Amino acid sequence: MGRIRTVTLKVKGGEASPAPPVGPAIEQLGLDVKKVVDEINRLTAKFKGFEVKVKIVVDEETKEYEIEVRGPTTTELLLRAVGASQPSGDPMHKKIGDLPFEKIVEIAILKKHDMLAKSLKAAVKTVLGSARSIGITVDGKDPKQVTREVEEGVYDAILAKYEKQWEEA
């Protein structure tokens, strides 16, 4: 294994281009700019509209490389979903929006690689906790109540619809 070089970039999800600063940073690593930019866009497409961190780790001798993507936080995804710019300063009394349960599931799938959750159900419960802490209700209910309903199996049919996406994420 040769010398390892790392470059960290910020790009808009699915919109990286060979223009500076991305192109020159990739070029200085001795990599095919178009190929790497295309791969970055493929890996970040699901975060369209968000700024994401991309780390390119390259072996200078073999030119083999890996691209690591750090997506937006769960809070950023939730805020964007409800169209709010910031969390509630008083989440128990001042709500900033309401989301359908399926949106919570979609966010859980997007965050799969950043979570320790082993199952979709566990990931959804984590996202519900974040929603509650920033003042978002789910289907008009307190996320704590929705979490109980998830545990009781109320949402099993909806979760089953997304299980394949979870496995493939």
N, C-alpha and C positions, 0 to 999 in steps of 0.2 A: 504494500500500500504506500502510495506516494504522499506528498505533502497535501494536506487538506486546506482548502480555502473556502470561506463562507462569505456570502453577500446577503444582506437583508434589505428588502425593498418594501415599500408600501405601494399597493396598486388598488384600483377600483375593481371589485369582483367582476371577472369576465371581460375586463376592458384594458388589460395590459397591452402596450404597444412597443415596437422597437425604438420609439423615440426616447430621448433622454428623460429620466435617468436610467430607465430599464435596459434599453439596448446596449449602451456603452458598458454598463455593469456586467452584463452577460458576456459581451465581447471580450472584456478584460480577463474573463475566466477561460477564454479560448473555446467557447461553446458556440454552436449554431444558434444564432439569435432567434431566427424565425421558429425553429423547432422548440426552443425553450419557451418563447413567448406563447406559442400555441398551447403548450402543455400547462403553463401557468393559467391561461384563460380557461382551459378545460377544468382544471382543479378548483378554480375560484368562481366559476359560473354560478354556482348555487348561492353565492353571496353578492349577487348583482345589486349595485346601488350602495354597497358598503365598502369602506376602505379596509383592506386586509393586509396583514404582514405576510410576506413570502420570504422564506429563507432557502437559498440555493447553496447546497454543500457539494463541492466538487473535488475529486481526486485529480490533482494537477498533472500527474503522469498518465493515467488511463483516460482522463476526461469523462469518467463515469460520474454521474451527479444524481442528487436527490433533491426534490422540491418539497419543502414543508410549508403548509399553509396554516396560518393562525387566523381564524375567522373572528367575526364580531362577538362581543360578549352576549350572554343570554339577555341581560338587561337592554342592550342596544337593540337586539332583535324584537324584544317585547315592546319597547318604546316605539319603534318604527311601525310595528303591527297596529298599534292603537293611534298612531299619528301624534304622539306626544314628544316634546323635546326633552323633558326631564321627569324623573320619578316624583311621586307625591312626597311632600315634606311630612305628611301625616297620613300614611297609607291606610290606617284603620278608619279614619273619618272622612278623608278627602280622596275620592277615586279619580283616576285619570283616564279611565276607559274600560271597555268590556270586550272580551275576545271570545269567539266560539271555541269550544273544546278542541276541534280539529286543528285550529291554528296553533294551539299549545303542542299538539302532537307533531305538527310540521317543524316547529322550533326545536323540539326534542330530537328529531331526526337530524336536523342541521347541526346540532351540537354534539352528536353521538361521540365523535372522536375526542372531544374535550372533557367528557364526563367519565366518571368511574362507574356509572350505571351499567349493569349487565343485561338489563332488559328494557324494552320500550316502556313498559309500565313504570319501572323505577325512574327512567329518564323524565317521563311526563310528570311524575310527582315532584321531581327536582325543579322543573320549569314552573309548575304550579306554585311552589314555595317562593320562587323569584317573583312571579307575578303578584303574589300577595304582599311581598315586602316593598313593592314599588307602587301599590295602589291600583292594581288591575283586577277586575272581577272576570269570571269566566261563566258564560251563559247566564249572566245576571246574578251569579252566586259568589260568595266568598270562596277563594281557591282552597281554603282549608276544608270546606264542606265538599268541594269537588274531589279533593284528595281522598276523603273518606269514601265517597261514592266510587272512586276508582278501585279502592281496596275491597269494596263490597261487590265489585263486578258489574256495576251499572254501565260502565263504558267498555266492557269487554268486546262487544260487537264492533265498535268504532276502532278500537285498538287492533283488532284482528285484521281490519281492512288495510292497516298501515304496516303490519308485521313484515311483509316482504320488502318494503322500502327500508325499514330499519335494518334488516339483515344485509341488504345491498349497500347501505350507507358506509 
